[in-house]
Amino acid sequence: MHALYISLVSEFYKSRKTLAFWAAILLPIIICSLISFGFYYDAEKIIANHYPPMLLWANYSGAALGVMGFLIMPFYVIFMAFSVNNIEHKNDTWKMLFAQPLNKFSIYAAKYLYAILLIFICLFLFATLTYTFGHILQVLIPKFNFNQYNPSNILINSYAKLFLASLGILSLQFILSLLWSDFLKPMGIGFVGTIMGIITANVGWKYAYLIPYSLPTLALRITKVKKGADPLAFPVFTQEIWTSLIYASVLFIIGYFIVTKKSIK
């Protein structure tokens, strides 16, 4: 555990000035701010529609989820997975990294966990800022009815599903970024995979859940709930989430063997 902690701290210091690190913080701030400004600017039109509180929160939170889950999130994960390993490729420090008095598994696991941590920070900020900005809008425009419904379940379930669904993409892209040091191959495969995943998910192909890149889109579909229950209180652990976790587990093990061979070159 001590070796893992040291490796995690090392990853933070190496990447704290990179775009992948700051994007985890800036993306939620920028997107949530723009959506909130849009709701503030169009307040009269929104109020005139007389949305019930639950639907108002669904529209507001769905704006961020739609942009992030269907498009930005897959590309961010692809870029971030590349960035975490590119630090070693760019500086040619793989041999130096494994020459440290730390076991190889801790070094590899720290890189992987650090990538997961960046995704978690990004999505946690999205959920937190959505909740916070919604209530700020309520203060600024009292005619809104944000305060009449608690969106915690929507936000927790939605972003938990998005987080878990992204692990399959992360694990695959993590391996690709270990195999290739150049930018074009892993990013190109990720781009094509994301487009293919979005298309297959949206056309309703029954085997779309087997494509890792389609899982975030599938995870955000509204799921049927029991009669009388909150229509937005959908379950988290659905088919696509279990598929993502299986991909993540298998590819994590494969990645470890790849990085072990790399260390002896």
C-alpha positions, 0 to 999 in steps of 0.5 A: 500500500505504501508503494501504491501511495508513493506512485499515486503521489508521483503521478499527481506531481508529474501530471498536475500541469497537464491539460488532462488534469486541468480539464477534469476541473475546468470542463465541469465549471465551463459547461455548468456555467454556460448551461446556467447562463442559458437558463438565466438568460431564457428564464422568462421563456422557461417559466412560461412553460410551467415545468413541474419541479422534477421536469425542470431539474431533468431538463437542467441536469440533462443538458450537462449529461447530454453534452458530457455523456454522449460526446465530451466524456468519451473523448476526454477519457481517450485523451486522458488515458493517452496523457497519463502514459504519454508522460513516460513515452515523451520523456523515455522514462519507462526504464527509469520508472521501473528502476525505482525500489517499488514493485511493478504492480504498484507503479502500473496500478497507480497510473490506472487508479490515477486515471480513474481518479481524474474521471471521478473528480470530473464527474463529481464536480459536474454533479456538485456544480449542477446541484449548486448552480440550480439552487443559485438560479433559484435565488437569482430568479425566485419564480423558478421552482428548483427548490421544490424537488430534490435532484440528488437521486437523479444526479447520483445515479446518472453520474455514477452510471456514467463513471462506471460506464467509462471504465471500459473505454478507459481500460481499452485506451489505457492499453492502446496508449501503452502499446503506442507512443504516438498520438494518432493511433490511440486517438484515431482508434478511440475517435472511430470507436466513439462514433461507432459506439454512439451510432450503434447505441442510438439505432438500438442495435441489440449487441451495442452493449458489447462495444465499450465506446457505446456504454456511456450512451447506453448508460444514460437511457431512461430506464423503466421503474416500478409503478408509483416510483419516481420516474427518474430514480433509475437503477445503476447496475444495468447490463451495460454497467456490468459489461463495462466492469468486466471489460475493465477487470480483464483489460486491467490484467492484460495491461499489467502484462504488457507493461511488465514486458515493456519494463525489461526492454 
